[in-house]
Amino acid sequence: MREIISTKDAPQAIGPYSQAIKANGFVFISGQIAIDPASQQVITGDVAAQTDRVLRNLSAILEAAGSGLGKVVRSTVFLKNMGEFSAMNEVYGKYFSTAPPARSTVEVTRLPKDVLVEIDVIALA
């Protein structure tokens, strides 16, 4: 069984994809960027501010799926500049302070809407 997850408490998809898919006991969340769901605009601010907004967006989608950040088993962080790893990691650590998920972090040339960070996750449903 495959269930599409969608919530108004996170940014609407900006392309032909779902915010998340719930299947076989897992929730697969599409990459989230620092868009404020109220305005559907990218927030201003540095990588720390953008990471905070991304994680709040991920949390809202996980809640809509009946899950939560504590059930995340895997994440991928895409950074525009690996020099900002420490700033991103400091904020990320506040959301995943206990038993953090497995994670990869990679530097990329460009992200949607020229944001500084994008994160996707897989969680237990």
Backbone as a chain_set.jsonl record, in Angstrom:
{"seq": "MREIISTKDAPQAIGPYSQAIKANGFVFISGQIAIDPASQQVITGDVAAQTDRVLRNLSAILEAAGSGLGKVVRSTVFLKNMGEFSAMNEVYGKYFSTAPPARSTVEVTRLPKDVLVEIDVIALA", "coords": {"N": [[0.837, -1.186, 0.0], [0.491, 2.218, -0.767], [0.655, 5.486, 0.282], [-0.066, 8.846, -0.258], [1.268, 11.653, 1.308], [0.37, 14.795, 2.513], [0.492, 18.145, 3.622], [-0.678, 21.347, 4.724], [0.951, 22.625, 6.425], [3.526, 22.627, 5.664], [5.778, 23.488, 2.975], [4.256, 23.581, -0.248], [4.604, 21.208, -2.894], [6.939, 22.002, -5.441], [6.996, 21.013, -7.927], [6.495, 18.048, -9.978], [6.001, 16.057, -7.734], [5.475, 14.376, -4.58], [4.96, 15.591, -1.222], [5.521, 13.638, 0.637], [5.701, 10.042, 0.812], [4.066, 7.331, 2.173], [4.8, 4.072, 2.886], [4.922, 0.553, 3.295], [5.564, 0.592, 6.085], [7.289, 2.731, 6.318], [8.149, 6.244, 5.977], [8.791, 8.292, 3.354], [10.316, 11.203, 2.764], [10.286, 13.921, 0.597], [12.981, 16.023, -0.553], [13.428, 18.904, 1.372], [13.368, 22.432, 1.368], [14.221, 25.773, 2.496], [11.549, 27.066, 2.67], [8.933, 29.102, 3.705], [5.934, 27.894, 4.838], [3.625, 29.465, 5.094], [3.882, 31.705, 3.431], [4.913, 30.641, 1.139], [7.393, 31.335, 0.213], [10.974, 31.54, -0.061], [12.839, 31.75, 2.881], [14.691, 34.491, 4.325], [18.092, 34.637, 5.333], [20.926, 33.018, 6.966], [22.75, 29.865, 6.634], [22.186, 28.505, 9.008], [19.68, 29.543, 9.842], [18.189, 28.749, 7.621], [18.458, 25.959, 7.781], [17.084, 25.44, 10.154], [14.437, 26.169, 9.375], [14.021, 24.253, 7.349], [14.086, 21.862, 8.839], [11.892, 22.234, 10.483], [9.901, 22.163, 8.535], [10.199, 19.509, 7.631], [9.497, 18.178, 9.999], [6.767, 18.878, 10.239], [5.658, 17.552, 8.031], [6.272, 14.913, 8.681], [4.712, 14.648, 11.017], [2.158, 14.868, 9.87], [2.106, 12.46, 8.636], [1.858, 10.757, 10.711], [4.138, 10.222, 12.084], [7.39, 11.201, 13.261], [10.211, 13.334, 14.099], [11.795, 11.833, 15.807], [11.609, 9.302, 14.817], [13.075, 9.155, 12.544], [15.225, 7.469, 10.398], [17.149, 7.766, 8.478], [18.923, 10.317, 6.785], [19.643, 12.802, 4.308], [21.759, 15.409, 3.647], [22.094, 18.241, 1.72], [24.383, 20.577, 0.893], [25.128, 23.879, -0.16], [27.584, 24.966, 0.295], [30.249, 23.445, 1.69], [31.78, 24.57, 3.606], [30.026, 25.642, 5.381], [29.234, 23.638, 6.991], [29.553, 23.22, 9.824], [27.861, 25.187, 10.968], [25.363, 24.393, 9.95], [25.283, 21.831, 11.08], [25.203, 22.335, 13.821], [22.6, 23.367, 14.238], [21.095, 21.222, 13.201], [21.799, 19.219, 15.046], [20.361, 20.023, 17.288], [17.788, 19.241, 16.727], [18.052, 16.528, 16.426], [19.079, 15.271, 18.86], [19.208, 12.99, 20.432], [20.038, 9.682, 19.793], [20.652, 10.041, 16.897], [19.767, 9.911, 13.363], [21.134, 7.811, 10.703], [23.299, 9.394, 8.342], [24.127, 11.256, 5.404], [26.15, 13.83, 4.094], [26.516, 16.141, 1.58], [28.23, 18.35, -0.666], [26.862, 20.498, -3.04], [26.539, 21.957, -6.311], [24.39, 23.638, -6.933], [21.139, 24.414, -5.64], [17.515, 24.003, -5.537], [15.799, 27.054, -6.109], [17.988, 28.462, -5.337], [18.742, 28.055, -2.645], [20.517, 27.474, 0.48], [20.661, 25.025, 1.727], [19.35, 21.715, 1.61], [17.307, 19.076, 2.742], [16.506, 15.644, 2.939], [14.547, 12.921, 4.251], [14.11, 9.587, 5.624], [11.789, 7.821, 7.455], [10.471, 5.823, 10.178], [7.131, 4.727, 10.024]], "CA": [[0.0, 0.0, 0.0], [1.231, 3.465, -0.932], [-0.203, 6.606, 0.646], [0.519, 10.171, -0.452], [1.144, 12.51, 2.481], [0.41, 16.21, 2.174], [0.024, 19.028, 4.676], [-0.534, 22.783, 4.482], [1.917, 23.123, 7.398], [4.841, 22.571, 5.021], [5.678, 24.041, 1.619], [3.668, 22.749, -1.288], [5.579, 20.75, -3.876], [7.165, 22.961, -6.525], [7.192, 20.199, -9.121], [5.667, 16.832, -10.01], [6.377, 15.106, -6.682], [4.687, 14.469, -3.35], [5.724, 15.963, -0.034], [5.997, 12.379, 1.205], [4.99, 8.804, 0.508], [4.084, 6.357, 3.265], [4.698, 2.736, 2.291], [5.614, -0.566, 3.948], [6.058, 0.937, 7.419], [8.228, 3.843, 6.253], [7.735, 7.502, 5.376], [9.859, 8.818, 2.51], [10.027, 12.62, 2.612], [11.032, 14.613, -0.456], [13.885, 17.059, -0.086], [12.789, 20.15, 1.79], [14.205, 23.621, 1.402], [13.793, 26.78, 3.477], [10.364, 27.812, 2.253], [7.929, 29.324, 4.743], [4.668, 27.399, 4.295], [2.585, 30.497, 5.1], [4.047, 32.603, 2.285], [5.461, 29.859, 0.012], [8.603, 32.028, -0.231], [12.213, 31.185, 0.615], [13.139, 32.677, 3.97], [15.998, 35.124, 4.276], [18.932, 34.21, 6.446], [22.098, 32.196, 6.719], [22.509, 28.424, 6.577], [21.575, 28.082, 10.272], [18.256, 29.887, 9.766], [17.565, 27.906, 6.604], [18.404, 24.589, 8.302], [15.985, 25.415, 11.116], [13.174, 26.156, 8.624], [13.928, 22.949, 6.677], [13.754, 20.828, 9.823], [10.487, 22.446, 10.886], [9.082, 21.656, 7.433], [10.254, 18.04, 7.704], [8.723, 17.767, 11.173], [5.332, 19.02, 9.922], [5.268, 16.475, 7.117], [6.306, 13.669, 9.46], [3.515, 14.645, 11.871], [1.001, 14.582, 9.014], [2.175, 11.039, 8.308], [1.746, 9.982, 11.942], [5.495, 9.888, 12.505], [8.036, 12.336, 13.892], [11.659, 13.379, 13.936], [12.377, 10.743, 16.598], [11.515, 8.049, 14.065], [13.894, 9.261, 11.335], [16.314, 6.488, 10.378], [18.141, 8.128, 7.455], [18.765, 11.646, 6.203], [20.67, 13.292, 3.397], [21.868, 16.869, 3.684], [22.753, 18.82, 0.556], [24.852, 21.927, 1.219], [25.713, 24.647, -1.252], [28.97, 25.242, 0.655], [30.658, 22.58, 2.799], [32.334, 25.448, 4.634], [28.953, 25.954, 6.33], [28.855, 22.372, 7.639], [29.444, 23.37, 11.281], [26.66, 25.969, 11.287], [24.217, 23.511, 9.69], [25.329, 20.712, 12.017], [24.791, 22.816, 15.142], [21.131, 23.417, 14.245], [20.65, 19.838, 12.983], [21.978, 18.51, 16.307], [19.296, 20.385, 18.241], [16.6, 18.477, 16.359], [18.378, 15.105, 16.54], [20.045, 15.232, 19.957], [19.272, 11.641, 20.984], [20.004, 8.62, 18.774], [20.441, 10.641, 15.581], [19.69, 8.963, 12.25], [22.254, 7.721, 9.768], [23.236, 10.611, 7.522], [25.164, 11.66, 4.46], [26.142, 15.262, 3.793], [27.289, 16.389, 0.369], [28.208, 19.691, -1.231], [26.334, 20.524, -4.408], [26.763, 23.217, -7.005], [23.213, 24.507, -6.878], [19.92, 23.824, -5.101], [16.32, 24.712, -5.996], [15.582, 28.43, -5.644], [19.289, 28.954, -4.848], [18.855, 27.978, -1.191], [21.825, 27.052, 0.988], [20.595, 23.669, 2.26], [18.164, 20.887, 1.362], [17.396, 17.826, 3.507], [15.432, 14.661, 2.809], [14.629, 11.894, 5.296], [13.293, 8.377, 5.648], [11.429, 7.582, 8.859], [9.504, 4.779, 10.466], [5.771, 5.279, 10.02]], "C": [[0.881, 1.248, 0.0], [0.283, 4.622, -0.683], [0.552, 7.92, 0.441], [0.23, 11.011, 0.787], [1.28, 13.961, 2.031], [-0.133, 17.02, 3.345], [0.225, 20.479, 4.267], [0.49, 23.403, 5.429], [3.36, 23.029, 6.905], [4.676, 23.109, 3.605], [5.047, 23.059, 0.64], [4.751, 22.365, -2.288], [5.705, 21.76, -5.005], [7.463, 22.228, -7.838], [6.311, 18.967, -9.052], [6.166, 15.774, -9.027], [5.477, 15.33, -5.477], [5.566, 14.948, -2.206], [6.322, 14.706, 0.594], [5.132, 11.23, 0.708], [5.164, 7.885, 1.707], [3.862, 4.987, 2.642], [5.489, 1.721, 3.121], [6.257, -0.195, 5.283], [7.061, 2.073, 7.462], [7.553, 5.085, 5.68], [8.954, 8.056, 4.641], [9.522, 10.277, 2.202], [10.909, 13.221, 1.514], [11.924, 15.675, 0.163], [13.139, 18.344, 0.212], [13.817, 21.265, 1.795], [13.548, 24.651, 2.31], [12.679, 27.679, 2.951], [9.408, 27.907, 3.437], [6.585, 28.859, 4.187], [3.56, 28.458, 4.247], [2.664, 31.374, 3.855], [4.462, 31.886, 1.004], [6.681, 30.537, -0.6], [9.804, 31.525, 0.562], [12.477, 32.221, 1.701], [14.488, 33.343, 3.723], [16.804, 34.595, 5.456], [20.053, 33.296, 6.01], [21.74, 30.71, 6.745], [21.879, 27.908, 7.869], [20.071, 28.349, 10.254], [17.541, 28.993, 8.761], [17.456, 26.455, 7.084], [17.263, 24.446, 9.298], [14.637, 25.341, 10.4], [12.97, 24.816, 7.937], [13.496, 21.877, 7.671], [12.342, 21.003, 10.378], [9.54, 21.964, 9.792], [9.043, 20.132, 7.454], [9.401, 17.53, 8.859], [7.222, 17.832, 10.897], [4.854, 17.896, 9.007], [5.261, 15.139, 7.85], [5.081, 13.559, 10.374], [2.271, 14.317, 11.062], [0.947, 13.106, 8.639], [2.031, 10.152, 9.539], [3.094, 9.533, 12.473], [6.087, 11.096, 13.222], [9.532, 12.27, 13.722], [12.365, 12.263, 14.703], [12.341, 9.396, 15.902], [12.319, 8.078, 12.769], [15.056, 8.275, 11.446], [17.436, 6.872, 9.415], [17.863, 9.533, 6.962], [19.918, 11.921, 5.239], [20.608, 14.805, 3.424], [22.663, 17.309, 2.457], [23.109, 20.264, 0.908], [25.428, 22.607, -0.012], [27.199, 24.888, -0.999], [29.349, 24.404, 1.87], [31.342, 23.378, 3.906], [31.308, 25.843, 5.684], [28.463, 24.712, 7.08], [28.631, 22.554, 9.139], [28.181, 24.123, 11.686], [25.399, 25.14, 11.067], [24.147, 22.439, 10.764], [24.886, 21.118, 13.422], [23.263, 22.84, 15.26], [20.566, 21.992, 14.114], [20.715, 19.051, 14.292], [20.936, 18.837, 17.358], [18.012, 19.604, 17.962], [16.814, 16.976, 16.522], [19.431, 14.92, 17.632], [20.223, 13.835, 20.543], [19.12, 10.63, 19.861], [19.754, 9.181, 17.382], [20.44, 9.598, 14.468], [21.023, 8.847, 11.511], [22.137, 8.905, 8.814], [24.404, 10.681, 6.548], [25.031, 13.164, 4.271], [27.047, 15.48, 2.59], [27.172, 17.857, -0.041], [27.736, 19.589, -2.672], [26.544, 21.904, -5.009], [25.596, 24.175, -6.839], [22.024, 23.723, -6.351], [18.715, 24.607, -5.619], [16.19, 26.085, -5.326], [16.836, 29.033, -5.008], [19.386, 29.01, -3.328], [20.234, 27.452, -0.807], [21.845, 25.6, 1.442], [19.277, 23.006, 1.85], [18.375, 19.588, 2.128], [16.226, 16.943, 3.158], [15.626, 13.597, 3.891], [13.757, 10.689, 4.975], [13.044, 8.09, 7.124], [10.533, 6.354, 8.97], [8.116, 5.428, 10.525], [5.17, 5.255, 11.413]], "O": [[1.895, 1.305, 0.695], [-0.754, 4.743, -1.335], [1.677, 8.078, 0.915], [-0.906, 11.074, 1.257], [2.183, 14.308, 1.271], [-1.107, 16.622, 3.983], [1.174, 20.807, 3.556], [0.861, 24.565, 5.268], [4.298, 23.318, 7.648], [3.559, 23.179, 3.092], [5.286, 21.853, 0.707], [5.704, 23.116, -2.499], [4.707, 22.309, -5.472], [8.104, 22.773, -8.736], [5.47, 18.855, -8.16], [6.685, 14.732, -9.428], [4.802, 16.353, -5.375], [6.779, 14.736, -2.218], [7.474, 14.703, 1.028], [4.004, 11.417, 0.253], [6.276, 7.689, 2.195], [2.866, 4.761, 1.955], [6.591, 2.01, 3.586], [7.374, -0.624, 5.575], [7.63, 2.358, 8.516], [6.533, 4.999, 4.996], [10.012, 8.261, 5.236], [8.57, 10.562, 1.475], [12.128, 13.044, 1.515], [11.659, 16.166, 1.26], [12.327, 18.811, -0.587], [14.973, 21.072, 2.171], [12.454, 24.428, 2.829], [12.85, 28.889, 2.809], [9.114, 26.906, 4.09], [6.137, 29.376, 3.164], [2.646, 28.348, 3.429], [1.636, 31.744, 3.287], [4.375, 32.451, -0.086], [6.977, 30.347, -1.78], [9.668, 31.129, 1.72], [12.353, 33.423, 1.467], [15.326, 32.811, 2.995], [16.239, 34.158, 6.458], [20.126, 32.861, 4.861], [20.57, 30.346, 6.863], [21.103, 26.954, 7.824], [19.279, 27.477, 10.611], [16.427, 28.532, 9.011], [16.453, 25.794, 6.813], [16.552, 23.442, 9.288], [13.784, 24.537, 10.775], [11.857, 24.289, 7.939], [12.623, 21.066, 7.362], [11.676, 20.021, 10.706], [8.483, 21.411, 10.094], [7.977, 19.534, 7.31], [8.665, 16.555, 8.706], [6.485, 16.927, 11.288], [3.764, 17.355, 9.196], [4.354, 14.328, 7.664], [4.484, 12.489, 10.485], [1.415, 13.563, 11.524], [-0.124, 12.567, 8.359], [2.076, 8.927, 9.427], [3.176, 8.567, 13.231], [5.342, 11.929, 13.738], [10.067, 11.265, 13.254], [13.427, 11.801, 14.284], [12.98, 8.446, 16.355], [12.256, 7.135, 11.98], [15.773, 8.248, 12.446], [18.55, 6.359, 9.525], [16.71, 9.906, 6.744], [21.004, 11.352, 5.348], [19.547, 15.404, 3.248], [23.758, 16.811, 2.195], [22.226, 21.074, 1.19], [26.13, 21.983, -0.807], [27.985, 25.001, -1.94], [28.828, 24.626, 2.962], [31.464, 22.892, 5.031], [31.67, 26.325, 6.757], [27.413, 24.735, 7.722], [27.622, 22.09, 9.67], [27.506, 23.737, 12.64], [24.478, 25.17, 11.882], [23.073, 22.166, 11.302], [24.263, 20.327, 14.13], [22.704, 22.389, 16.26], [19.653, 21.618, 14.849], [19.793, 18.3, 14.611], [20.655, 18.014, 18.229], [17.237, 19.339, 18.881], [15.856, 16.233, 16.734], [20.542, 14.467, 17.359], [21.28, 13.527, 21.094], [18.182, 10.71, 19.068], [18.755, 8.84, 16.749], [21.036, 8.53, 14.609], [21.916, 9.677, 11.675], [21.038, 9.368, 8.51], [25.511, 10.227, 6.837], [23.924, 13.703, 4.286], [28.202, 15.054, 2.584], [26.158, 18.51, 0.203], [28.159, 18.709, -3.422], [26.705, 22.891, -4.291], [25.786, 25.373, -6.63], [21.909, 22.52, -6.583], [18.861, 25.736, -6.085], [16.444, 26.238, -4.131], [16.755, 29.991, -4.239], [20.032, 29.902, -2.778], [21.015, 27.039, -1.664], [22.914, 24.996, 1.537], [18.236, 23.657, 1.76], [19.485, 19.057, 2.164], [15.088, 17.406, 3.084], [16.736, 13.399, 4.385], [12.816, 10.756, 4.184], [13.967, 8.113, 7.938], [9.925, 5.912, 7.996], [7.964, 6.545, 11.019], [4.03, 5.681, 11.601]]}, "num_chains": 1, "name": "protein.A"}
